[in-house]
């Protein structure tokens, strides 16, 4: 991939701001006082705003009250305070308030993978649709779920605790190309290594038994044929 195809590292930093230092188009969105960071003063309870009318679609796009949020910097800002509860619900949390977000599948999409050698071992680093970089390891595992209806694989990689990115089809094909066979707990699997951890992505193909060809002398073959009536 050419260098210009990769977004700059500061692409998620807000640029156009209002006099308070916040993006101008933030005023029409929930959690208008969003300021990631630590609360000044003693901790106190967050104000629960309930459902925010915000939705993250399966393709990773963010929507507010049915309309897409077009500014990537703003989406990155919201994503930086996205949390997930033990019951599977997603919330935007600031030091003073929180609100629920509807997520169709998972919040992010892994759109690119980089292969490299890290301290003599393979490491796989993914770039999400919001240009967040995450390297698969013990704390950021790759998992593959099977769609119960289509039986197609649905691969994911952990971005942070409770938050995953769906690995898109093109990137998954790259993982398949890098896959190696391993036996885990008696199962023959295909998977990829990253940071010394093996991540299964599929069962290893079973070898069909080959039929052994036996050469029979022609005279013996003729003798074995039943006599014509």
C-alpha positions, -999 to 999 in steps of 0.1 A, spaced: 0 0 0 13 35 -9 20 59 19 -6 84 8 -34 58 12 -29 59 50 -47 87 69 -25 109 90 -22 101 127 -39 133 138 -69 129 115 -92 123 144 -83 156 162 -111 182 159 -102 211 137 -130 237 133 -141 248 167 -165 272 184 -154 298 209 -155 272 237 -130 250 218 -156 225 207 -165 216 170 -192 240 158 -216 213 146 -214 196 180 -241 219 193 -269 199 176 -257 165 189 -261 148 223 -235 153 251 -228 188 238 -204 193 267 -183 164 257 -148 169 270 -128 137 273 -105 137 303 -106 137 341 -131 155 361 -118 184 381 -127 182 418 -142 153 438 -159 125 418 -197 125 416 -224 106 399 -228 109 361 -260 122 347 -278 94 328 -292 108 295 -307 75 285 -309 66 248 -292 93 227 -308 85 194 -274 76 180 -268 44 160 -236 28 147 -244 8 116 -229 -25 106 -206 -8 82 -191 14 110 -209 46 101 -224 67 128 -259 82 127 -279 106 148 -317 106 146 -315 89 112 -289 112 97 -253 102 92 -226 121 111 -204 133 83 -174 147 102 -148 120 109 -132 142 136 -164 143 155 -171 105 151 -135 99 164 -142 121 194 -174 102 203 -157 69 197 -129 78 222 -155 78 251 -174 47 239 -178 21 266 -196 -13 268 -214 -26 299 -215 -62 311 -250 -66 296 -236 -58 261 -251 -23 259 -229 6 245 -226 40 262 -209 73 256 -194 83 289 -179 116 299 -168 125 334 -202 141 340 -228 124 318 -235 92 299 -260 81 272 -268 48 254 -259 41 218 -275 15 195 -249 -7 178 -260 -30 150 -230 -53 152 -198 -39 167 -187 -3 167 -157 -5 143 -145 -22 111 -109 -34 105 -102 -22 70 -65 -30 67 -39 -53 82 -1 -49 84 23 -78 87 56 -73 104 83 -90 125 83 -78 162 113 -90 182 117 -120 159 81 -131 158 52 -123 136 28 -95 146 -4 -84 128 -16 -48 132 -50 -38 121 -62 -3 111 -99 5 118 -122 27 98 -114 55 123 -76 50 119 -71 34 153 -42 9 152 -44 -23 172 -20 -53 172 -35 -87 179 -21 -102 210 -32 -118 243 -52 -86 253 -65 -80 217 -76 -114 204 -89 -123 171 -121 -144 171 -142 -159 144 -180 -164 149 -201 -184 126 -233 -168 113 -261 -192 124 -281 -186 92 -255 -184 64 -228 -204 82 -203 -178 70 -174 -167 92 -177 -134 110 -142 -124 122 -135 -98 148 -105 -83 166 -106 -67 201 -98 -30 201 -102 -24 238 -120 -42 266 -155 -50 254 -151 -31 221 -144 -50 189 -139 -43 152 -153 -65 126 -126 -77 101 -139 -69 66 -139 -95 39 -107 -84 21 -87 -83 53 -100 -117 63 -88 -131 30 -53 -118 38 -55 -136 72 -65 -168 54 -35 -165 31 -12 -162 62 -29 -191 80 -9 -221 92 -20 -255 105 -18 -262 142 -32 -288 165 -50 -274 195 -65 -297 222 -66 -325 197 -82 -304 169 -65 -297 136 -70 -259 130 -59 -232 106 -50 -199 122 -26 -170 124 2 -161 148 6 -126 163 28 -116 192 34 -153 201 -3 -161 203 -21 -185 179 -56 -174 168 -77 -201 151 -98 -189 121 -111 -222 107 -109 -260 109 -80 -275 90 -92 -292 58 -95 -330 62 -76 -351 37 -97 -374 17 -84 -410 17 -68 -418 -16 -78 -450 -33 -48 -473 -37 -42 -484 -73 -34 -521 -76 -18 -534 -107 -33 -568 -118 -15 -588 -145 -36 -590 -177 -36 -628 -176 -50 -628 -141 -76 -602 -149 -88 -623 -178 -90 -653 -156 -111 -635 -131 -137 -625 -156 -168 -647 -156 -171 -671 -185 -195 -660 -212 -228 -680 -213 
